[in-house]
Amino acid sequence: MDERTMRVLELAKILHALEERCATEMAKELARSLLPSSDLEEVRRRLKETSDARRRFDQFGAPPLSGINDIRPILERAQQGMVLEPKELLTIARTLERATELKLWMLKSDINDSLKLHAERIGDHAKLIAHIRWCIGEDGQVLDRASDELASLRRRIKTVQQKMQQKLHDMLRDPSITKFLQEPYYTIRSGRYCLPVRAEFKQHFLGIVHDKSSSGMTLFIEPEPLVEMGNEVRMLQADEELEVARILRYLTTEVVSGLSLIAQTLDAVRRLDFAFAKGKLSQDLRAYEPELNTDGIIKLRRARHPLLHFQGFVVPIDFELGIDFDVLIITGPNTGGKTVTLKTVGLLTLMAQCGLHVPAAEGAKICCFRQVFADIGDEQSIEQSLSTFSSHMSHIAKMLARADDKTLILLDELGAGTDPIEGSALAKGILLFLHRQGAKVVCTTHHSELKHFAFRQQRFENASVLFDPETLRPTYQLVIGIPGQSHAIDIAKRLGVPIAVVKEARRQLPKDRKETEELISQLTEEKQAAEQRKFEWEQKLKELKRRDEELKERERKLREEEQRILAEARKQAEALVRRVEGQAEELMKLLRKQLATPQVIPAEIRQRIRQLWQQIPPLVAQTTEPVQQISANQTFAVGSNVRIRDIGIIGKVVSVDSEGDDVQVDLGGVRVWVAATKLEPVSDEAAIPATQAEVTAFRVKKMFSVPTELNLLGKRVDEAIEMAEKFLDDALLAGHKVVRIVHGKGTGKLRQAIHDYLRNHSQVRSFELAPIHEGGEGVTIVYLQS
């Protein structure tokens, strides 16, 4: 397809709108690279995919496409032999999980369409996902359970560390040691347990210096008795790192072995995403699938330019070409919508051949052209020293050389930019040549001669854009079959040209020109009235068809319901008959056994059998009676134990409303109102004692005794630094990974000091200011090393 044509028709803006509706980068790539196709079957396939997506959108809403990442770069790293990081593996698992959810969402309906085929191509990655999830936690860390060896190493590390901590506690209770310390606590520096020794006592304290405070007043020294145990921890941690690397290599190998299936899944996901983006664009444009043909036919009702539709102001047009005529000449006033009509026809044709729905009424017909050419707008070339006329002729010459019966050509202001007589003659020659080549042509012009030319030529037709004589403004509506008027004098009057000039201009018009203009105006009014009557009848016919279809559908459903009821009744009756037959046969056997003459059945026995058969009608009637509801008269006393039937939880009645319909139940300290019909009494033995919940709550509370926030408001810088130092040590020992430091805004001096301290802290992985709703510049969030 001609690149210049796609540019002047602004197809790229439609593709950008399509790209914005894609959820994944993979689908956005497809949107950016989408081009019109001239292959009829390919265009039909594309349109069906769009229609299938639109149908699902309308019926089920948007598909679950969030959380699907473009993991292709990660997979490429794995394929190149690199070991993937835990977070990369986690990203793969999450993406494959979301893909699986998309597949389940797609297949839960019984719709068999082109999208279902894509969904079925999403592979089963449950094993890979399970392995990654088993080994890697949500925080991106390799879990202890990843291997027995890793769990063993971490237990040994913890055991040695506990011994070291116990040793440190003993040292902190020893007065001969605490006299050398700034404060009686221990901390971690460079992965080693240290005590905060005052700098002046360095010579009196045996150990290894690992760090010092920012003021230089405190040295962080690893006591000599702990050095050997610290070395042991380091050795175990090195083994731990090797085991983690082995686990990551194993998981990476699993990813590589499943690359083919993963690639298939990603391709299916991106095609589904792309299809649903097309469906969403169709929905937003209120568009429909056009009927394709290869006969050069375009027929549009209430067609809208999509870009104007997005802007909120667009006048729908009715347009046709290739049925009764092959060349359409549009005339009318400037700014009246002639060029917009050209662009609408051209852009909707390109959209259809891209597989996109067109913003027009249902039943639109569009030809699948091999070529579409457009010469629209002023494209004067300064570099090539070409005038506007020369530039247009240069482009048109290329079209003439390539035009055939599979070509659509759009020409704006044909013959303009030169002498009117020569311009008209040249325009006629161009149109006749293109018509002989079999091309379908739409052109706009101001040359009156071309209006008469269209009347005289077979398969040529005039069209015009309407002009409101009351407001002296264009209506942007297209009327086929009637040539347009330029309304130059009327427009000049509206723009403020003196009345005297306007009157003189009208006197200068030839008499036959005035008569022609009046005739055209009369024809235009009559055609508008006829079109309006036609539209009203079509609407009535459409409404009648809709009602007829509704009645047929209602009749079909009634027949189906009737058949269902009859089948169910027949099934129940057959079951009842079989049961009665069985009972009768049992009775007969029993009687034959008891009677001396088995062939003879007394009359009274026969009577009982007849009575048994007479039970069938009552039994059938009984099956249609409604199921009895559970009684709502149950009452509950305050203090009694009850169970909520829906969820099986037991609680104690606190109060009952005045009408007895609702009961307030205490569930371990949480009180809720429950309908009395949903409760059942429970014995005291089966009830859970309230103290168990209290004990559980107490234990949970104790687990979080170390705070995760430090308040430094009103503190001096040196005082704040020492508090932060102690706070971070406690947080590290408690196993916190994220903490908050509240320093306030003020002059920013305290915040800067805290940030400088954090920047040099070996156990701080990173830090950032809190979001505005959590304190903004007055709070810093700190992320600690594991």
N, C-alpha and C positions, 0 to 999 in steps of 0.2 A: 504494500500500500504506500502511496506517495507521502513522504515525510512532510513536505511543505503543506500539503492538504491537511494532514493531522494537526499541524501546528496552527494554521489559520482557523480551523474549526475548534481548537482548544480542547482536543481530546485529553491532553495531559491533565487538565483540571478535573476531569471526570475520574481519571485513574488515581489522582491524588485523593479525591473523595472516597474512592474504593479502598485505597491504602489505609485511610484513617479508620475504616471500619474493620480492619484486620486486627486480631488480638496478638498474633505472633509475628516476629521479624521474618520468619520463613514464609508466611503468607504475604507479607508486605512486599517481599521480593517478587512474588508472582504478580502482584498488582502493578508494580512499577514496570515490569517487562511485558505486560499484556499488549498484544497487537491485534488488529482486526484480521480475520481469516477470510479467504475467498472460497474455502472448501466447504461446500454445503453441509456435508455430514458432520464435519468438525464443529461448525457453527450450531447445528442442531444439538449436538452433544453438549456444547457449552450452555446453550439456552435451557436445556432440560435440567442440567445441574443447578442452574440459577433458580428455575421454577421449583425444583424439589426443595431447595434450601428455603425459598420464600414460603412454601407450603408448611414446612416444619416450623419456621419462625412464627407464622400466623397461628399455628395450632398449639405449639409448646413453648414459645418464647425463645430467648437467647440460649445457646448451648453453653455448657461449662468449659470455657476455654482459658480461664484465668489460671495462672500458676504454671503454664507450659513455657519453659525456657528454650532458647535456641542452644542446645547442647552440642551442636556440631563441632565447634572449636575444641570442646573437651574431648569428644570422641576422636578427633584428629590427633590430639596430643597422645591419647592412649594408643592409637594405631602406630604412632611413631616410636613407641617403646617407652614413653615416659610414664612414671608411676603417678597416678592421680592422687591429689590431696583429698582429705576426708570431706571437705565441703564440696568439692567437685563431684565426688561420688554421691553425696547427699542430693545435689542438684539433679543428677541423673535419675536417682530413685524418685524424687518428687515429680519430675517431669513425666516419667513413665507411669506413676500413680495417677496423675491428672489425665494422661492419655487413656488409661484404663477406665477412669470415670466417664470420660467422653464416649468411649465405646459402649459402656453399659447404658448411658443416657440415650444413645442413638438406637440401640437394639431393644430397648424396653417397649417400643411401639412395634406394631405389626406392619409398618409401612415398608414395602419393598420398592426402593427407588435407587437411583445412582449413588446417593450418599451412603446408603446401607452397605454397598460394595466397598466403599472407602473405609467405613467403620470396621468391617470384617477383616480388613488388612492390618488393623492394629493388633500387634502380637501379644502373646501371653508372656509377661515378664515377671510373673509372681515370684519365681525362684530367685532371680537376681535382686529384685526389690527386697525380698525377705532377708537375703544374705547381707545386703548393705544396711538395712534397718537393724539387723541383729548386731552388727559390728560397730555402727556409728550412731551416736545420739543426735538429738535435734540441735544441740549446740555445736555440732561438727567435730566432736571429740570421739576417739576410738574408745569403746566401752570395755570394761573388764571382761565381760562375757564373750568377747570376740575370740578368745582362745584360753585354754586352761593355763598355758605358759604365762600369758599376760596377767591373768588373774593371780597366779602364784607369785610372780615378780612384784606386783603391786602390794600384795599382802605382806611380803617380806620387807618391802620398803616401809610400809606403814608400821610394822613391828619394830624395826630398828629406830624409826623416828619417834615412836612412843617411848622407847627406852631412853632416847636422847632427851625427850621432853621431861621424863621423870627425873633424869639426872639434872636437868636445868632447874626444875622445881626444888630439888634438894639444895642446889647451889644458891638459889635465891632465898633460902631460909638460913643460910650460913652467914652470920655477921661478919666473918673474916673476909667474905667475898663482897657482900652488898655494900661495904664501906667504899669500894672502888667504883660503884655504879652511879650513873646519873639518876636512874630510877630502877626499881626492882622488877624488871620484866625482861623477857627475851624476844628476839625478833629473827627474821630471816634475811640474810644478805648473800647474794650470789649463790643462792640455793643452800647456804650453810646456816646452822643455828648460831646466833651471836648474842652477846650481852653488851648493853650500852655502857662502856667503860669511859670514865672521865679521862680526858687526854693527859692530864698531869700524872695519872697513875699507870700509864702504859707500861713502865718498867717493872711494876709490881704485879702485873697480871699476865700469866703465861698463856699464850695462844697465838692465833693467826689473825691479823687485822684484814678484814674484808671490805670495810667501807668506813666513811666518816660522815658526820652531820654537815650540813651546809655551813654552819658556823665554825666548824672545826673543833668545837668543844667536846664532842663525843666521838669515840672510836668504837666501831662495831667489831668486836673480837670474838672469834670462835675459841672457846676454852680448850686447852690442851687435852683434857680427858675425853672430849667429844670428837677430836680430829679423826681418830681411827674409825669410829662409827660413821662419821660424815663421809669418809672415803668409801666405806662399804656401801652407803646409800648411793654415792655417785656411780659406783660400779654397777649396782643393780639398775639404776636409772638408764645407764648406757645399754644394758641388756634389754630394758623395757623399750627403748627407742628402736633397737634392732627388731624386736618382735612386732612393734607397731608397723615398721617398714615392711616386714614380711607379710603382715595381714593386708596392707594396702596393695602390695604387689599381687597378692592372690585375688583381691577384689577387682583390680585393674585387668587381670587376665580373664576373669569372668566377663567383664564388660567387652573386652576385645573378642572373645569367643562368640558373643551375641551381637556383634556389630551389624551384621546383615539384617537381622530381625529388627534391631533398634532403628536402623536406617529406613526400613519399610514402614515402621510405626510413625516415624517423623514425617515421612512423605505423605502418609495417609492423613495425619493430623493437619499438616499444612494445606492439603487439598480441601479438607473439611472446613478449615478456618477460612480459606479463600472463597469457597462456595457460600458459606454463611455470610461473608462480607458482601458478596454479590446479592444475596437475598435481603440483607439489611438495607443496601442501597436501593433495591427495588421497593422495599417497604417505605423508605423515607421519601422516595420520589412518587409514590403511589403509581408505580409503573406496572406494565404487564408484558408477558412474552408475546412478541410479534409472530405472525405466520410468515414463514419464509417462502420465497419463490425464486426461480431463475429466469423469469419472463420480463424482468425490468419493471415490475409493478410496485409502486409505493402508494399505500392508502392509509391515511392517518386521520383519526377523529380526535378532536380536543387534544392535539399534540402541544406539548409545552417544552420550551428550551430549559434543560435541567439546571443550568447555572442561574437563569432568571428565577426558576422555581425556588432554588435555595435562598435567593435574595428576598423572596416573598412577594414579588410583583411580576406576574406573567399573564399574558392574554393567550388562551388556547386558540389554536388554528386548526381548520380542517384542510387537508391537502391530499391530492392524488396525482399520479403520473403513471403513464404506461398502459392505461386502460382504454380511454377514448383518444388520448393524445400522448405524444412523446416529447414535445417541446413546449414548455410553459414560459410565457413572457409576462413578467410582473411589472406593472407600472403603478405610479401613485406619487404622493408628495414625499419630499425629503423628511427624514426622521419618522416616517410612517410605519416602519417595520418590515420593509422589503428585505433588507440585509439580514434581519433577525430570522425571517422566514427561510432564507437560503441556509443560514447556519443551523437552524433547527432541523431541517430536512437532512443536511449533510451529517450533523453530529449524531442524530438518532440512527442513521444508517450505519455509521461507524460503531456506535454502541451495540447495535444488534449483532454486527459481525464480530464483535469482541465477546459475544455471549451474554450481554447485559440486557435487562428488560428496558423498554422504552417508555418514557412518561407520556402516555397517550391512552385513550380509551381502549377497552378490550376489543380484540378483533383487528388490530393494526396489521397491515401487510407491508413487508419490506423485502426488496430483492437482495439476494446475496451477490453483489457486484464483484467483478474481478478487479476493477479499478474505480477509484473515486478521485476526481480532480476538482479543486476549488480555486478560483481566482477572485479573492475578496479583499477589499480594503486598499488603501493607498500604500503601495510598496515601492515608492520612488527610490532608485539606487544611486546614491551620490558617488560611491566608489566606482561604479561601472559607467558613470556619466549618462545614466538613462533617465528620461523624464517619466512621469507617471504613466503616460500613454505607452511609451516604449517598453516600460517594465511589464505592463499588462500584456502587451502583444507578444513579448518574449515568452511569457508563461503560456499564453494561449497557443502559440506555435508548437510548443512541446506537447500540449494536449491533443492538438490536431493530428500530430504524427503518431499518437498512440491510441487514439479513440477507436472503439469497436462496439459491438452490440452488447458487451458485458460491462459497459462503462457508464458511470453517472458523472455529469459535468455541471458544476455550479459556477455561474458567471455573474459578477456584480458590476452594475453600470457598464454594460457592454456598449462599446462605441463611444464612450465618453472621453474627454481630454483632447479632442481634435475637432475639426470642422464638422458641424452637425450633419451636413449632407453626406460627406465622405464617411463619417462615423456610422451613419445609418446604413449606408451601402455595405460597408465592411462587416457590420453586425449581421446583415442579411446573409452575406456570403458565408460567414462562419457558421451560422445556425443551419443553413441548408447543407453545408458539408458534413457537419456533425450528424444531422438527421439521416443523410445518405449512408453514413458509416454505421448507423443503427444505435447510436448512443442516446441515452436519456438526458435531456438538458433542461435546466431551470436557469433563467437569467432575469436580471432586473435592468431596467433602462428608463431614461427620460425621453427617448426619441419617440415622438408621436407616430412617425412613419412605421415603426415596428408594430404598433397596434393594428394598423390596417393590413400590414404584411401577414400577421397571424390569422386574420379573418380569411385571407385568400389561400392559405396553405393547408393542405391536408395534414392531419396529425399534429397541427399547431394549435395552441389555445392561449387566450388572454387571461390575465388575472389582475386583481387590483387590491390595494390595501385601503380600507374605508377611511373616510374623512367626515367628521361630524360638522355639518354646516352651522349648527347652533353655537357650539363652543369654538369652532374654527380650529379644532385639534384633531390629530389622527386617532383612530380607535385601535389600531394595530391588528384589526381583523382582516383575514384574507378572504376574498370573494373570487371564485374561479368562474370564468365564462364572460366576464365583463372587464373591459380595459379600464385603467385608472386615469384619474385626472391629476395634474401636478398641483393644482390649487395654489399656484405661485402668487397670484394676486391676493387671494384670501389670506395666505400666510403673511404676505407683506403688510396687509392691513392690520393683522393681529400684532405684528412686531412694531407698529407705530408709524408706518409710512403715512404721510398726510392724505386725507380723504380726497383732496383734489387730484393728487397723483393717481390714486386708485381708480377714480372715475375716468380719468383720461386713459388709463391703461385698458379699462374695459371697452372704451369707445374704439380703441385701436385694434381690438380683436376682430378678425374677419367674421362676417355674418355666419358663414357655414360652420365656423369653429364654435360659435356660441350655440348654434342649434345642436351640434354634435355633443357638446358638453351637457346641455340640458337633457338630451336623449339618454346619454350615459347615466346621468343622475336618476332619471326616471326608471331605467332598467335596473339600476342598483337597488332602488327602494323595492321594486317588485320582486327581485330575486331574494332580497333579505326576508321579505314577508313570506315568500314561498319556502325558503329554507327554515324559517321559524315554524311554519305549519308542518313541514316534514319532520322537524325535530320533535314537535309535540306528539305527532302520530307514532313516531318511533318509540318515544318514551311510554306511550300508552300500550303499544304492542309489547314492549319489553316487560311492563308491569303485568300484562295478561299472561305472558309466558311464564313469568316468575310465579304467579298464583297457580297456574296450571301445574307447574313442577312441584309446588308445595303440596297441592292436593294429591298428586300422584305419589309423592313421597309419604304423605300421611296414610294413604290407602295401602301402600306397600308395608309400612310398619304395622298397621292394623292386621293385615293378613299374616305377617310374621308372628305377631303376638297371639293371634287366634290359633295358628298352627302349634305354637309353643304350648299354649294352655291345653289344647287337645292332646298333644303328645304326652304332656305331664299327667293329665287325667287318665289317659290310656295306660300309662306306665303304672300309676297307682292302682288302677282297677285290676290290671293283670296280677300285680303282687297280692292284692286282696283275694282274688280268685284262687291263686295258687295256695294261699294260706288256708282258706276255707276247705279246698279240696283235700289238703293234707290232714286237716282236722277230721274231716268226714271219713277219710280212708282209715285213720287210726281208730275211729269209733267203730267202723265196720269190722276191722280185724279183731278188736276187743270182743265184740258181740259174737262173732263166729267162734271165737275160742271158748266162750262161756256156754254157748248153746250146744245142745247135743246134735242138732241137725243144722250144720253151717249153711246149707243152701237156703234155709228158710229164715227170713227176717221178719219178726213180728211187726204188725201194723204200727204199734206205738213207736218202734225204733225208726221206721220210715218217717213218721211224723217229726221226730227229733231232728233227723237229717234235713228235712224240708225247712224246719225252723233255723237250722244252722246256715243254710243258703240264703235265708231271708235277712241275715245280718249284713249282707254286702252293702245295700244302700245306706244304712246308718253309718257304716264304717267309712264309706266314701264321703258322706257329709261331714263326718268328724274330722277328716284331714283338712277341710277348708276352714275350720274354726281358728280364730286368732290365738296365738300363744299367750298364755296368762303371764302378766307382768308380776315381778316380785313386789310384795306388799310394801307400801311406804309407811305403814303404821307403827313400825318398830320405834321404840323410845329408848333413850340412853340417859343414864344418871350421871351427874357430875362426879368425877373421880373414878368412873369405871374404865376398864381397858377396852380398846376397840382396834380393829384392823381395817385399813383402807383396802378394799378388795382389789382395786385396779392395780396397785403397786405392791401390796403385801406388807406394808410398813405398819408397825404397831405403835400406838400412842395412847395418851390418857385424855379423857373428856374434861375440858376446862369449863365450858358453858354451852348452853343450848338456847337458840333463839326462842322468842315467845310462841311461835307457831310450831316449833319442833321440826321444821324442815331442814335447818342447817345446824351443824354442830362444830364448835371450836375444839380442835385437838392439839395437844402439846406433843411435838415430835422431837424429843431430846432438846428442849429449850426453844424450838421454833414453833410458833403457833399458827395454825392454818384453819380456815373455814372449809368444811366438807359437807356435801349434801348427805342427809341422813340415809338416803337409799343406797349410798355407796359404802356404808359402814356395816361391820358385823361385830357382835360382842366377842371378847376373848377372855379366857379364864386368867386369874392372877398368876398361875403357874407358867403360862405361856408368854406372859408379858416380859419385856426386857427391863431390868432395873434401871432407873434414871441415872444411878451413880456411875454406870459404865460409860455413858456419854460424857459425864463430867471428867472422869479419869482420862479418857481419850483426848478431850480438849486440853487438859492440863499437860499431857505429854507433848502434844503438838506445839503448845506454847513454849515449852522448855527448849525445844529444838531451835527456836529462833530467838534465843536470849541475847545474841550478839547483834547490835543494831546495824542497819545498812545505810545510815545517814549521820553525818557529822555537822553540827551547827556551829559556825565560827563567827556569827554576827557579833560585832562589838569587840572582837579580839585584836590585839596588836599582832604585827606580822610575825615576830619571833615566837610569840606565844601560840599563834595559830599553826605555825610550822611544826612545833613540837606536838601539838594535839593531833595534827594530821598524821604525823609519823606514827604515833601510838595507835591511832584509829586504823590505819592501813595494816599495821602488824596484827592487830586483833582480827581484822576482816580476813586477812590471809589465813590465819590459823583456824578461823571458823569455816573456811572453805567458800566464802562469798566470792562471786565472780564480777558482780557489778555493785558499786556503792555510789552514794551521792554526797557531795560536800557543798553545804550552803554557806557562801561567803558574802552574799549581798552584792549590790551594784556599786553604790557610792562613787568614789574617785577611780575605782578600778585597780588601786594599788594592791589590795589584799588578793584580788583575783589573779593579778599578774604574778605575785609571789607564789601563790599556790600552784599556778600553772608551771612556773619555772621549777618548783620542787618536784612536781609530778613528772615533768619531762626528763629529769635525771634519776628518777626512781627505777631501779632495776626490775621491780615486780609489777610495774604499771605497763600494761600492754598498750593502752591508748586512753584518751579522754576527750570529752567534747562538752560544749555548753548544752544545757537542757533545752527542750522545746519550750516555746513561749508559755503554753498552758501548764508547764511543770516548773516554772521559775525563770526561764530564759537566761539572761546574762548573770543572774544572781546565783545560779546553781551550776555546778560542774558534775557531770556523770563520769565516773572512773571505771575502766575495764581492767581487771587484774589478771595476772598470769594464772594458769590453772595450777 
